[in-house]
């Protein structure tokens, strides 16, 4: 994913931190969604974080049994790195959450 560069993503209007399902025609964003197991619909920040956690735990090299070969560990490390890069790519393109309104001014003194 890193070699393809960061694609431009569009987001739904109104903020809310939702990633638009058809926002990016590039293969990097589609690949990132597939790696994280995300649906083709809108994705919230919470859904993105949950998908990343699930995929990272499933592919982490330390989760391999002690009998795993060095080749297995190297392949697991590459898969884990790809999961991390996919998460970072999509997270960087998520819009910020909407800001809360400022607090009301203090009441005038009596």
ZALOKOL-945938 format. One record per residue (C-alpha): x, y, z; residue number from 1. Coordinates in Angstrom, 1 decimal. Layout:
residues N
KEMI      xx      yy      zz  num
KEMI       X       Y       Z  NUM
...
END
This chain:
residues 110
KEMI      xx      yy      zz  num
KEMI     0.0     0.0     0.0    1
KEMI     2.8     2.4     0.8    2
KEMI     4.3     2.3    -2.7    3
KEMI     1.0     3.3    -4.3    4
KEMI     0.8     6.6    -2.4    5
KEMI    -2.2     8.1    -0.6    6
KEMI    -5.3     8.3    -2.8    7
KEMI    -7.8    11.1    -2.6    8
KEMI   -10.9    10.1    -0.8    9
KEMI   -14.3    12.0    -0.7   10
KEMI   -16.5    12.0     2.3   11
KEMI   -20.2    12.4     2.9   12
KEMI   -21.3    15.9     3.7   13
KEMI   -22.2    16.9     7.2   14
KEMI   -19.2    15.4     9.0   15
KEMI   -19.9    12.7    11.4   16
KEMI   -16.7    10.8    10.6   17
KEMI   -18.1     8.5     8.0   18
KEMI   -16.0     7.2     5.2   19
KEMI   -18.0     7.2     1.9   20
KEMI   -18.3     3.7     0.4   21
KEMI   -17.5     4.7    -3.2   22
KEMI   -15.2     7.5    -2.2   23
KEMI   -12.0     6.3    -3.8   24
KEMI   -11.7     4.5    -7.1   25
KEMI    -8.0     3.7    -6.4   26
KEMI    -7.0     0.1    -5.8   27
KEMI    -5.2     1.0    -2.6   28
KEMI    -8.3     2.1    -0.7   29
KEMI   -10.2    -1.0    -2.0   30
KEMI    -7.4    -3.2    -0.9   31
KEMI    -7.3    -1.5     2.5   32
KEMI   -11.0    -2.1     3.0   33
KEMI   -10.6    -5.8     2.0   34
KEMI    -7.7    -6.3     4.3   35
KEMI    -9.6    -5.0     7.2   36
KEMI   -12.8    -6.9     6.3   37
KEMI   -14.9    -3.7     5.9   38
KEMI   -18.2    -3.7     4.1   39
KEMI   -18.8    -1.6     1.0   40
KEMI   -21.1     0.7     2.9   41
KEMI   -20.4     3.8     5.1   42
KEMI   -17.8     3.1     7.8   43
KEMI   -17.6     5.0    11.0   44
KEMI   -14.4     5.6    13.0   45
KEMI   -15.6     3.0    15.6   46
KEMI   -16.2     0.4    12.9   47
KEMI   -12.8     1.1    11.4   48
KEMI   -11.0     0.8    14.8   49
KEMI   -12.9    -2.5    15.6   50
KEMI   -12.1    -4.0    12.2   51
KEMI    -8.4    -3.0    12.6   52
KEMI    -8.3    -4.6    16.1   53
KEMI    -9.9    -7.8    14.9   54
KEMI    -7.6    -8.1    11.8   55
KEMI    -4.5    -7.2    13.8   56
KEMI    -5.2    -9.8    16.5   57
KEMI    -5.9   -12.5    13.9   58
KEMI    -2.7   -11.8    12.0   59
KEMI    -0.2   -10.8    14.7   60
KEMI     3.1   -12.8    14.5   61
KEMI     3.1   -13.4    18.2   62
KEMI    -0.1   -15.4    18.0   63
KEMI     1.6   -18.1    16.0   64
KEMI     2.2   -21.4    17.7   65
KEMI     5.8   -22.1    18.9   66
KEMI     6.2   -24.8    16.2   67
KEMI     5.8   -22.2    13.4   68
KEMI     8.7   -21.9    11.0   69
KEMI    10.7   -18.8    10.3   70
KEMI     8.9   -18.6     6.9   71
KEMI     5.5   -18.6     8.7   72
KEMI     6.7   -15.9    11.0   73
KEMI     7.9   -13.8     8.1   74
KEMI     4.7   -14.2     6.2   75
KEMI     2.7   -13.3     9.4   76
KEMI     4.8   -10.2     9.9   77
KEMI     4.2    -9.1     6.3   78
KEMI     0.4    -9.6     6.7   79
KEMI     0.4    -7.7    10.0   80
KEMI     2.3    -4.8     8.4   81
KEMI    -0.2    -4.7     5.5   82
KEMI    -3.0    -4.5     8.1   83
KEMI    -1.3    -1.7     9.8   84
KEMI    -0.7     0.2     6.6   85
KEMI    -4.3    -0.3     5.5   86
KEMI    -5.6     1.1     8.8   87
KEMI    -3.3     4.1     8.7   88
KEMI    -4.3     4.8     5.1   89
KEMI    -8.0     4.8     5.9   90
KEMI    -7.6     6.5     9.3   91
KEMI    -5.7     9.4     7.7   92
KEMI    -8.5    10.0     5.3   93
KEMI   -11.4     9.9     7.9   94
KEMI   -12.9    13.4     8.5   95
KEMI   -12.6    14.8    12.0   96
KEMI   -15.6    14.3    14.2   97
KEMI   -18.0    17.3    14.4   98
KEMI   -17.1    19.8    17.1   99
KEMI   -19.3    20.4    20.0  100
KEMI   -20.8    23.9    20.3  101
KEMI   -19.0    26.4    22.6  102
KEMI   -20.3    26.6    26.2  103
KEMI   -22.9    29.4    26.9  104
KEMI   -21.5    32.6    28.3  105
KEMI   -21.6    33.0    32.1  106
KEMI   -24.6    34.9    33.5  107
KEMI   -24.1    38.6    34.2  108
KEMI   -23.2    39.4    37.8  109
KEMI   -26.2    40.6    40.0  110
END
